[in-house]
Amino acid sequence: MGIQGLGVETLSLVGALAMGLIKGVPWLAEVQTPPPRLPEGAPHLRPLLVDEEGRPIASLEAWEKHRARIRQRWLEFLGLERMPSFLPSSFEVLQEERREGVRRQLIRYRVEPDLPTEAYLLLPEEEAGPFPGVVVLHSTSNETIRQGAGLGSAPEKAFGWQLARRGVAAICPRCFLWPSDLEPPETRALPFPQRVEWFRARHPGCRGMAKMLYDARVALEVLLLVPQVDKNRLGAVGHSLGAKEVLYLAAFDERIQAAVFSEGGIGLRFSNWDAPWYLGEEVRSPDFPWEHHELLALVAPRAFLLIGGDSADGSRSWPFIEAVLPVYRLYGGEPRVGLFNHGKGHTVPPEAQQRMMEWMMAYL
C-alpha cells in the first residue's frame, strides 16, 4: 500500500481553507486557548519550523520539504514499508440487522493476503448517499469490534453507532492484539507480547504500531468499497488504544480529513508507548530524538481534536497543540486543531461525546 506525500486531496483542502469555504465548530477558539497553567512535567518540545541545519522555516514550500523528511524517518522507524502491498477487493456480509435507522453488518474480509478478519460496518439506512465514512478504532477491551458498533457494555464508546445515526458510515475493525476465530488455533490464546512476536515473525523489521496502522488503512479501503461512501469525506476516531491508532492513521493517510484522539496519551512518556505492541522500549531512551508533535504536524491542515481528561491527556498535552499551531497557520485559514480537557479521567463523559460528534460532523 503506497504512502504518498501531499496528495490532491490535501492540496484541494489548502485551497478551500484559503478561500474560507470550510466552516467549523463554534468553540474552536476555546480549544486553542492554553490552560491557566501547565502542570509539572509538561514537556518542552522542539520547534517544528526549524530545519536540520537550524534555519527557520517561513514558507509552506519549505515546510513541505521538511515535512517529507519527518514523514520518511518515522516510516523507516515503524518499518511500515516492509508490510505487504495489499488492497482488499471485496467483503462478505455474515449478519445484518436494521435498527433505529442504522443498518449494522458483521463483515469478513482479508486484512492481509492470507489472513481473514471481521469487523462491523454501520450504514445509515435511509440515506441514499454519498455520505461520509469513519474508521472507529476500539480501546483495550475484549469486546473489540462490538464496542464501536453499539453492541458492547460501554455505550459512551459506541462511536460508530452514534455516527451512523447521524448519517455517517462507520467501520469498526479489530486490533490485531485480539485474535479472531478465523486464525489458526495455536495463535488464538497468545497474550499480547507473544502475538507481537507472531506478527514480527511474519513481518520482520515491523513494529507493532506499523501493524495497527496497516490494518486501519485496510479497514479504510474496505469502507471505500461501499459505493455510497464519499472518498473525500473520511475520518477516524478512537479512545485510549484506539486514539493511538487514530494519531498514526491521520498522520500517514491523507485521506483522513477529520480525526478525534481521546485520552490516548499524546506524549511518548504519557502512557505505554514503549510496549512491544506499540513502539518498543527505544522510545523511553533519553536519547530518543523525536516526539509526537511531529506526527501531529503531519496531519496539518486537516482537522484534529485532542480530548483529555487529566489522565493520559489533559493540560500537560497543551504543548503539542501549541507546537503545531504555527504549522497549521502556514496553510491559511483557521487552524483546525485543538485540545478539549473534560477533566474527568480516562473516560468519555457526555460533554466529550458531544464535542467528538460536533467535530466530526463539522469537518467531514
RARA-V777002 format. One record per pair of residues at least 24 apart in sequence whose ideal C-beta (glycine too) atoms are under 8 Angstrom apart, sorted by the first residue. I is the first residue (numbers start at 0). GAP is how many residues later the second one is. D is the distance in Angstrom with one decimal. If there is no record, write none. Layout:
BEGIN
I,GAP,D / I,GAP,D
END
This chain:
BEGIN
0,82,7.4 / 0,84,5.6 / 0,85,6.5 / 0,86,6.7 / 0,213,7.2 / 0,216,5.9 / 0,217,7.7 / 0,220,8.0 / 1,83,7.4 / 2,68,7.9 / 2,72,6.2 / 2,77,6.9 / 2,78,7.0 / 2,249,6.1 / 3,250,7.2 / 4,59,7.7 / 4,62,8.0 / 4,63,5.5 / 4,66,7.3 / 5,58,6.0 / 5,61,7.7 / 5,248,7.1 / 6,247,5.1 / 8,223,6.4 / 8,245,5.9 / 8,246,6.2 / 8,248,7.6 / 9,244,5.0 / 9,291,7.6 / 9,292,7.5 / 12,244,7.1 / 12,288,6.3 / 12,289,6.7 / 13,46,8.0 / 13,287,6.2 / 13,317,5.3 / 13,318,7.2 / 16,284,5.8 / 16,314,5.8 / 16,315,5.4 / 16,316,3.4 / 16,317,7.9 / 17,313,7.8 / 17,314,4.3 / 17,315,6.2 / 19,313,6.6 / 21,311,7.0 / 21,314,7.7 / 21,341,7.4 / 22,339,6.8 / 23,279,7.7 / 23,310,6.3 / 23,312,6.1 / 23,338,5.3 / 23,339,6.7 / 24,330,8.0 / 24,333,5.5 / 24,334,6.0 / 24,337,4.8 / 26,328,7.6 / 26,331,8.0 / 27,306,6.2 / 27,308,7.3 / 27,310,6.4 / 29,308,7.6 / 29,310,7.7 / 30,274,6.9 / 30,290,8.0 / 30,307,2.8 / 30,308,5.6 / 30,309,5.0 / 31,289,7.0 / 31,293,7.0 / 31,303,6.8 / 31,305,7.5 / 31,306,4.9 / 31,307,8.0 / 33,284,5.5 / 33,288,6.7 / 34,280,4.2 / 34,283,5.6 / 34,306,7.2 / 36,278,7.7 / 37,277,6.2 / 37,278,6.7 / 37,280,6.4 / 37,281,7.3 / 38,275,7.7 / 38,276,5.4 / 38,277,5.0 / 40,275,6.3 / 41,273,7.3 / 41,274,4.4 / 41,276,7.0 / 41,277,5.8 / 42,224,5.6 / 42,226,7.5 / 42,248,7.0 / 42,273,7.5 / 42,276,5.5 / 43,275,7.2 / 44,246,5.8 / 44,248,5.0 / 44,274,5.2 / 44,275,7.0 / 44,278,4.7 / 45,245,7.4 / 46,276,7.2 / 46,279,8.0 / 47,245,6.5 / 47,246,7.0 / 47,249,5.1 / 47,275,5.9 / 47,276,6.7 / 47,278,7.0 / 47,279,5.5 / 48,277,5.6 / 48,278,6.7 / 48,281,7.9 / 58,271,7.4 / 59,270,4.8 / 59,271,6.6 / 62,264,6.5 / 62,267,5.5 / 66,230,7.1 / 66,231,6.5 / 69,224,5.1 / 69,227,7.2 / 69,228,6.7 / 70,180,7.9 / 70,181,7.4 / 70,227,5.8 / 72,217,7.7 / 73,177,7.7 / 73,178,7.9 / 73,216,7.2 / 73,220,7.0 / 73,221,6.7 / 73,224,8.0 / 74,177,7.3 / 76,130,7.5 / 76,213,7.8 / 77,128,7.2 / 77,129,5.3 / 77,131,6.0 / 77,132,4.2 / 77,135,7.1 / 78,124,7.7 / 78,126,4.5 / 78,127,4.0 / 78,128,5.7 / 78,131,5.1 / 79,126,7.0 / 79,130,4.5 / 79,133,6.2 / 79,134,6.6 / 79,172,7.4 / 81,121,6.0 / 81,122,7.2 / 81,123,4.9 / 81,124,5.3 / 81,128,7.7 / 82,120,5.9 / 82,123,6.1 / 82,127,6.3 / 82,128,7.5 / 82,131,4.8 / 83,28,6.3 / 83,29,6.1 / 83,119,7.9 / 85,24,7.6 / 85,26,6.1 / 85,27,5.4 / 85,132,7.0 / 86,134,5.6 / 87,130,6.1 / 87,133,5.6 / 87,134,5.5 / 87,137,7.3 / 88,136,7.7 / 89,135,6.8 / 90,30,7.7 / 90,131,5.4 / 90,134,6.3 / 93,24,7.3 / 97,27,5.7 / 99,65,6.4 / 100,24,5.0 / 100,25,5.9 / 100,63,8.0 / 100,64,6.2 / 101,48,8.0 / 101,59,6.7 / 101,62,4.4 / 101,63,5.9 / 103,45,6.1 / 103,46,7.4 / 103,57,7.8 / 103,60,7.7 / 106,115,7.4 / 107,74,7.4 / 108,109,7.8 / 108,113,5.2 / 110,62,7.7 / 110,65,8.0 / 110,104,5.5 / 110,107,5.2 / 110,108,7.9 / 111,106,7.9 / 114,68,7.6 / 115,64,7.6 / 115,66,4.5 / 116,56,7.1 / 116,57,5.8 / 116,63,5.6 / 116,65,6.6 / 116,98,7.8 / 117,27,6.6 / 117,56,6.7 / 117,62,5.7 / 117,64,7.1 / 118,26,5.5 / 118,52,5.5 / 118,53,5.7 / 118,54,4.3 / 118,55,6.5 / 118,100,6.3 / 118,103,7.1 / 119,25,5.1 / 119,26,7.2 / 119,28,7.1 / 119,29,3.6 / 119,31,7.5 / 119,40,6.8 / 119,51,7.3 / 119,52,4.3 / 120,48,7.5 / 120,49,7.5 / 120,50,5.3 / 120,51,7.8 / 120,101,7.8 / 120,102,7.4 / 120,105,7.3 / 121,27,6.2 / 121,28,7.8 / 121,38,5.0 / 121,39,6.4 / 121,41,7.5 / 121,42,3.9 / 121,47,6.8 / 121,48,4.6 / 121,49,7.7 / 121,50,7.3 / 122,41,6.6 / 122,46,5.2 / 122,103,6.9 / 122,105,7.5 / 123,40,5.8 / 123,41,7.8 / 123,43,4.8 / 123,44,7.1 / 123,45,6.9 / 126,40,5.3 / 126,101,7.2 / 127,100,7.0 / 128,98,7.3 / 128,99,2.7 / 128,100,7.2 / 128,101,7.4 / 129,98,5.6 / 129,99,6.8 / 129,100,3.9 / 129,103,7.6 / 130,36,5.5 / 130,37,6.1 / 130,38,5.7 / 130,97,6.0 / 130,98,6.7 / 130,99,6.4 / 130,102,7.7 / 131,35,7.8 / 131,36,4.8 / 131,37,7.0 / 131,97,7.6 / 131,98,5.9 / 131,101,3.9 / 131,102,6.9 / 131,103,6.6 / 131,228,7.8 / 131,232,3.9 / 132,35,7.0 / 132,36,4.4 / 132,37,7.2 / 132,38,7.4 / 132,87,7.9 / 132,90,4.7 / 132,91,7.1 / 132,93,7.3 / 132,96,4.1 / 132,97,7.0 / 132,100,7.0 / 132,101,5.3 / 132,102,7.5 / 133,25,7.8 / 133,26,7.2 / 133,29,5.5 / 133,34,5.6 / 133,35,7.2 / 133,36,4.9 / 133,37,7.7 / 133,100,7.1 / 133,101,4.3 / 133,102,6.5 / 133,103,6.0 / 133,226,6.6 / 133,230,7.4 / 134,35,7.6 / 134,36,5.7 / 134,38,7.1 / 134,81,5.8 / 134,84,5.3 / 134,85,5.4 / 134,88,6.7 / 134,99,7.8 / 134,100,7.4 / 134,101,4.6 / 134,102,7.7 / 134,114,6.7 / 134,121,7.9 / 135,24,4.0 / 135,27,7.4 / 135,34,5.1 / 135,35,6.9 / 135,36,4.7 / 135,100,7.8 / 135,101,5.7 / 135,102,6.9 / 135,106,7.5 / 136,36,7.2 / 136,38,7.3 / 136,79,6.4 / 136,99,6.8 / 136,100,7.3 / 136,101,3.6 / 136,104,7.6 / 136,105,3.5 / 136,106,7.7 / 136,108,4.4 / 136,109,6.0 / 136,112,7.7 / 137,34,6.7 / 137,36,7.6 / 137,37,6.6 / 137,100,7.2 / 137,103,7.3 / 137,104,5.2 / 138,99,7.2 / 138,100,4.7 / 138,101,3.9 / 138,102,5.2 / 138,103,5.2 / 138,104,8.0 / 139,100,6.0 / 139,101,4.8 / 141,36,7.0 / 143,30,4.8 / 143,31,6.9 / 143,34,4.9 / 144,27,4.9 / 144,28,6.7 / 144,29,5.1 / 145,26,8.0 / 146,25,7.3 / 147,24,3.8 / 155,191,7.4 / 155,192,4.5 / 155,193,7.4 / 155,194,7.6 / 155,197,6.0 / 156,82,5.8 / 156,191,5.8 / 158,78,5.0 / 158,79,7.7 / 158,80,7.8 / 158,197,7.1 / 161,191,7.1 / 161,195,6.1 / 162,74,7.7 / 162,194,7.2 / 162,197,6.6 / 165,191,6.7 / 165,195,6.2 / 167,192,7.1 / 167,193,7.7 / 167,196,6.9 / 168,54,6.5 / 168,57,6.1 / 168,59,7.1 / 168,60,5.1 / 169,53,8.0 / 170,48,5.1 / 170,49,7.6 / 170,51,6.2 / 170,52,4.4 / 172,42,6.3 / 172,43,6.9 / 172,45,7.8 / 172,46,3.9 / 172,49,8.0 / 174,37,6.3 / 174,40,7.3 / 174,66,6.6 / 174,67,7.9 / 174,70,7.3 / 175,35,5.3 / 175,36,6.8 / 175,39,5.9 / 176,100,5.7 / 191,83,7.7 / 191,84,7.8 / 191,85,5.4 / 192,83,5.7 / 192,84,7.5 / 194,82,7.4 / 195,80,4.7 / 195,81,5.0 / 206,71,7.5 / 206,72,5.8 / 206,73,6.0 / 207,67,7.5 / 207,68,6.0 / 207,69,3.8 / 207,70,5.5 / 207,71,7.4 / 207,72,7.7 / 208,35,7.4 / 208,36,7.9 / 208,39,5.9 / 208,68,7.9 / 208,69,5.1 / 208,70,5.6 / 211,32,7.6 / 211,33,4.9 / 211,36,6.9 / 211,65,8.0 / 211,66,8.0 / 212,32,7.1 / 212,35,4.6 / 212,36,6.1 / 212,39,6.2 / 215,29,5.5 / 215,32,7.6 / 215,33,4.5 / 215,37,7.9 / 216,32,6.9 / 216,35,8.0 / 216,36,5.7 / 219,29,7.6 / 219,33,6.7 / 219,35,6.8 / 219,36,7.8 / 230,24,7.0 / 231,25,7.4 / 232,24,6.4 / 232,131,4.7 / 233,130,7.5 / 234,24,6.2 / 234,25,7.9 / 234,125,5.5 / 234,128,7.6 / 234,129,5.3 / 235,24,7.7 / 236,25,7.6 / 236,119,6.5 / 236,123,6.6 / 237,24,6.8 / 237,26,7.2 / 238,24,5.9 / 238,25,7.5 / 238,109,5.8 / 239,24,6.1 / 239,72,7.1 / 239,106,6.9 / 243,27,8.0 / 243,29,7.6 / 243,34,6.6 / 246,45,6.7 / 246,48,5.8 / 246,49,7.3 / 247,47,6.9 / 249,49,4.8 / 249,52,6.8 / 249,54,6.2 / 250,44,4.1 / 250,45,7.4 / 250,47,4.2 / 250,48,5.7 / 251,46,7.2 / 253,48,7.4 / 255,43,7.9 / 255,46,6.6 / 256,45,5.4 / 256,46,6.6 / 256,106,6.4 / 256,107,6.3 / 257,44,6.9 / 257,45,4.2 / 257,46,7.9 / 257,101,6.6 / 257,102,5.5 / 257,104,7.9 / 257,105,3.8 / 257,106,5.1 / 258,40,6.9 / 258,43,7.3 / 258,44,6.9 / 258,45,5.0 / 258,46,7.3 / 259,44,7.9 / 259,45,4.9 / 259,47,6.5 / 259,96,4.9 / 259,99,5.8 / 259,100,6.5 / 260,43,6.9 / 260,44,7.1 / 260,45,5.1 / 260,46,6.8 / 260,52,8.0 / 261,45,4.2 / 261,86,6.1 / 261,90,6.6 / 261,94,6.9 / 262,44,6.5 / 262,45,6.2 / 262,46,5.6 / 262,48,6.0 / 262,49,4.7 / 262,50,5.4 / 262,83,5.3 / 262,84,7.8 / 262,85,7.8 / 263,48,6.3 / 263,49,6.9 / 264,47,3.7 / 264,48,6.1 / 265,26,5.4 / 265,30,7.4 / 265,40,6.1 / 265,47,5.8 / 265,51,5.1 / 265,54,5.1 / 266,24,6.9 / 266,25,6.4 / 266,49,7.4 / 266,50,7.0 / 266,53,7.1 / 267,24,6.2 / 269,42,5.7 / 269,43,6.7 / 269,46,7.3 / 269,47,7.4 / 270,41,4.9 / 291,28,6.7 / 292,26,7.5 / 292,27,4.8 / 292,30,4.2 / 292,31,5.9 / 295,24,5.8 / 295,25,8.0 / 295,27,7.6 / 295,28,4.9 / 295,41,7.4 / 296,26,7.5 / 296,27,4.9 / 296,30,4.7 / 298,25,7.9 / 298,38,7.5 / 299,24,6.3 / 299,27,4.8 / 299,28,4.7 / 299,30,7.7 / 299,31,6.3 / 299,35,7.7 / 299,37,7.2 / 300,27,5.7 / 300,30,3.7 / 300,32,7.2 / 300,34,7.5 / 300,35,6.8 / 301,34,7.1 / 301,61,8.0 / 302,33,4.0 / 302,34,7.2 / 302,56,6.8 / 302,59,7.8 / 302,60,3.8 / 303,32,7.3 / 303,33,4.9 / 304,32,7.5 / 304,33,6.0 / 304,34,8.0 / 304,35,6.5 / 304,50,7.0 / 304,51,7.2 / 304,54,4.6 / 305,31,7.8 / 305,32,7.1 / 305,33,4.8 / 305,34,7.4 / 306,32,7.9 / 306,33,5.2 / 306,34,7.7 / 306,35,7.0 / 306,41,7.9 / 306,45,5.3 / 306,48,6.8 / 306,49,6.7 / 307,31,6.5 / 307,32,7.4 / 307,33,4.6 / 307,34,7.4 / 308,32,7.0 / 308,33,5.4 / 308,34,6.1 / 308,35,5.0 / 308,36,4.8 / 308,37,6.0 / 308,38,6.0 / 308,40,7.8 / 308,43,7.5 / 309,31,6.4 / 309,33,5.0 / 309,34,7.9 / 309,35,7.0 / 310,34,4.8 / 310,35,4.0 / 311,34,6.1 / 312,26,7.8 / 312,28,7.6 / 313,27,4.9 / 313,29,6.9 / 314,26,6.1 / 316,24,7.8 / 335,27,6.3
END
